[in-house]
């Protein structure tokens, strides 16, 4: 189905678990590539807050889940979740917050000019935390930035995640020792001066996928720069919160987003 949206090439209905929320598989342009993503819109003509959902993982790990996107949309948001380049039929190759940040930037613009969207919030989970911060730095008009179990420091990820080192060396082109500038480019801590949006940090202290140190470093840097930041740390939880707690935190963070001026 053709789209009247200036940045969307194609838009096809996708099965939705909620009759009040319409889901669409979208193809959009990003850095000269056709990239795929999932768009969720509450039915009707009303306007809503926009939410850019930036997934974690890489390739088939941490794929966008329709149910999760619908959860956010049900809280009163029009949600867009890019799959990132090279995934699920999209052109190009992911490079772990390198050039594929363009997929987040283009997705922000897609929401920003959506005729039913008032303003755009940015949410990132896990590796998506880096993408969310980079997007907030690039677009000072973002209404808020939320990072949940989010990466903030690619040097730290390389040190902590021995299981990811081979992938990081392949995708980034080498080690942090050999190419520090490439890891710095992917580490938003070095450019937070440009961030204008209020930030909410959510993290489980027992997280072994993305250590709590990522959030501590982010919070410390934001405070040093006198940026608006709030932190919700959960002592007993890991990277994945129990379902009921997860739903409650999701509701709470969407309320927080809507109250940011």
N, C-alpha and C positions, 0 to 999 in steps of 0.2 A: 504494500500500500504506500502510495506517495505521501509525502509530508509537506505541510505548508511552513514548516520550521526551516529557517535559513541554513542551519548547520547540519540538519539531518538528511542523509541521502535516502534511507529507506527505514520503514517502521512497520513491523509485523506483530500482530497480536500474539501473545504468549499466555499459556494457561495460568490463571491466577487462583490462589487458594482462598481469596477473599472476594465475594461478589461486589463489594463496594469499591474495590481497587482494580483498575485496569493495568495490565502489564503489557509492555511492548519490547520486542527485540529490535534494537536500533543499530543502524550502521551510520557512523558519522566520520567526518574528516579530521585527522589529527596529524600535523606535520607531514602532509602529503600522502598519508596512509589511510586506508579505509579500516576503521577500528569498530569493534562491536561493544555493545553495552545493554543494560536492562533499565528501562524507564518505567516507573510506577506512578500512576496518577489517580487520585480519588475521582470517582465519577462526578459528572456535572460540569458546570462552568465557573465555579467559585475559584478565587485565587488563594494560594497557599504559600507558606515558606518553602524554599527549595532546599534540598539536602543532597550534596555530592557525597556518595558513599564510595570510599576507596578501600578496596579489598586488601587482604594480606597475602602472604605466600608468593608463589611464582608458578607459572604453568598450571598444572592440574591440582596443585596444593593450594587450598584456600580460595577455591572458585566462588564466584558470586552465587549466593543461594536465593532463589526467588522468595522463599518464605521469610528470610531475613529482611529483604528489601520491602516486602509488604508490611512487616511489623513496623518499620519506620514510617511508611506511608500512612498506616492506620492511625498514627499519632498526629496526623494533619500536615503532611509534607508531600510535595512532589519530589520524588527521589530518582536520581540517575546514578547508576553504578557501572563504570567502564570495566570491561574485562581486561584491558590493556592490550597493546599490540601483540600480534602473533598468537592470540588465544581465541579459541572457539570460532575460527573462520576469519579472524581479523588479519590484516597484512602486517608484515614486519616482524621484529623480534623484541621481546622484553629485555631490558638491560638493568633491572633492579634499581630504579630511581635515577637512571641516567637520562637518555633522550625520551624514555617512555613517560617521563613526567609531563610531556606534552599532551599525553592522553588525558591526564587529570586536568590540565589547563584548558584544553579544548572542551572538555566535559563541563567545567565551571562556566565557560562562556555559553555553552548550549543551554544550561539552566538559567543563566543570567538574562538571556533574551527570550526565554519561554514566556508566552503571553499570560500564563496563569500564575507565574512565580513572582512574589513580592521582593524577596532578597534571598541570598544563597549562603547556607551554612556548609562547612566542610567537616566530614567525619572520616577518620582513618583507623583501621584496626590492624595491629601487628605491623608488617612491612608498610601497610597503608598509612601508618602514623607519619613516616617520612614524607610520603606523597602529600598528605594533608598539610603538613607544615610548609613544604615547598610551595604548595598552592596558595596558602595564606600569605606567604612572603611575596609571591608573584602578584596576588590580587588583594591589595590593602582594603578593598571594599567588601571582603568576605564578612558576613554578619558574625560568625564565630568559627573557631577551630576546635574540634574535639579529637583527642587521640586516646585510644583504648588499647592497653597492652602494646603501646606503640614504640617502634624503633625511632630513636632520635640521633643515633651515632653509629655510622657504618663501620668505623674502626672497632668499636666495641662489639658489634655483631660478628665481625671476623674473628675477634679474640674468643668470644664466648661460644660460638656455634661451629665447633670443629666439623660437624656433619654438613655444614653449608660451605665450607672453604673451597672445595673443588668447584662448586657452582659459581661462587663469587669470583674466583680467579678466572674462570672461563668467561663469564658475562662481563665483568669489569675489566678484564684484560691482564690481571696480575694481582700481586699482594699489596697490602697497604704500605709495606716497606719500599717496594719498587715504584709504586704509583700513588704516593700520598695525595697528590692533587685530585686524583679520580675519586678517592674516598671522601676527601673534603668536599668535593662538588656534590656528593650524595648525602652530606651531613648538614642538616639545616641549622645546627647549633652555631655555625659560623656566620650566618646571615640573618639572625633574628632581629637585628636592628630595624629591618624593613617591615617587620610584622606589626600590623595595627589592630588586628582582631583580638577580642578576648579569647583566652585559651582555657579549656577544661582538660585536665589530665586524669585518666582513669587507669588503675593498674592493680593487679593482684600481687601482693608482696612475695608470694611463693612461686611466681612465674619463672619457669625454666626455659621457655622458648625465647622470650624477650625479657631480660632481667629488669628488675625494678630500678636498677641504676640508670637505665635510659630515661626514665621519668624523673628521677632525682636530678640528673644532669640538666634536663630540659627546664625543670622548675627553677633550679638555681640560676640558670642563665637568664630566664625570663624575669626573675626577681631582680637580678643585677641590672637589667635594662629598664626596670620600673614598668614592665608590661603587666597587663591585667591577666592574672592566672589564678585558677582554682584547682585543687588536687583532691581527688577521691581515691584514697588508698585502702585496699581491702586486705587485712592481715592474713586471712585464712585461705585466700583463693589463688589459683594458678593462672595460666593463660586463658583457661576456659572456665567461666563461672557456671554454677549449677543453673539449670533452666529457669527456675522461678526467680532466682536472684538476677539472672541475666535480663529477664523481662522487666523487672522492677528498675534496674539500673538504666535500661533503655528508656523507659517512661520518664525517669528522673532527668536523664540527660536531654531529652527532647523538651521538657519543661524549661530546663536551664537555658537551652538555645533560644527559646521563644522570648525569654525575659531579658536577653542581651540587647542593649541599645547602642 
